[in-house]
C-alpha cells in the first residue's frame, strides 16, 4: 500500500509511516478533518502551531499554507485518517439539512476537536477500510461517511457551522504581511495569488506595487537573503536550511547563492 492511500479518491485518505519522522509543506484548499490514530502530529502555519498525539482530532481550515511534521512513537507506527471536507459536499449538506452560517467565523483557523465517543466511534468505523486500501468502500458509502462526520462535528461543537459553511471567496488580504510570513513555502505563484484572494494578474500587479519587483524574483532574493542571515548570524549549516527556505535541492540553493553573493554558502562559516 502506498502512503497516503486514497480510500475515497480526493476525499478520504489513510496516511502511515512505519519508523521515520517526516516533514513536508502542505496547502489546504478545503477544510480538513484529521484523526491521529498513533504517533505525533505537528502543524505549523505563520499564525499558529498545533500538536496532537494518538487519539486526538484536528480540524484544519481551508486556504492555508503550513508545515506538517509526522513522528512515529518509539517502537510504534504513525497513522492518520484524513477527510477533505470539500466545498461542493458542504454546500449539499447545507441544502439537505437546512443549515447555514449565522455570523462570520472569527476564531483560530485550526481547531483541536474535544474527544467524544461519537466522533471516535465514527473514525473507528473508517479504519478497517483504511487498512485494507479502501477496496470495499463505494463512492456512495464514502460520501455518507463524510456527511456523518460533518453532522457529528456539529453535534459536538454547534458553533462550527460558521467555520464550515462560510462560502465567501478569500477576502483580499494584506499582501505584504502575508508574503513576509510565508515566502519560504515552495508553492507556485498561482497558489500565493489564490491564498491572498486575488487573480494571478491582480496578484502580480499588486505585488509589483508593494515590493517593486515581480513575485518570482522577489521570492528568490528574499529566500537567499534570509539564508545569508541564518548562516552568518545564526551559524546554521546550508544543508539544514535550504528545504525550509523553499529550495528543492542543496545544489540549486548553492548555485543561486553563489550567483547572488559571489561565493558559496559554505564560505560564510
Helices and strands as residue ranges (DSSP letters): E 5-8, E 12-17, E 22-28, E 31-38, E 40-44, E 49-53, E 57-60, E 64-71, E 78-85, H 87-97, E 110-113, H 117-131, H 139-156, G 158-160, H 161-164, H 175-182, H 189-195, H 200-211, H 215-232, H 238-241, H 250-261, G 265-268
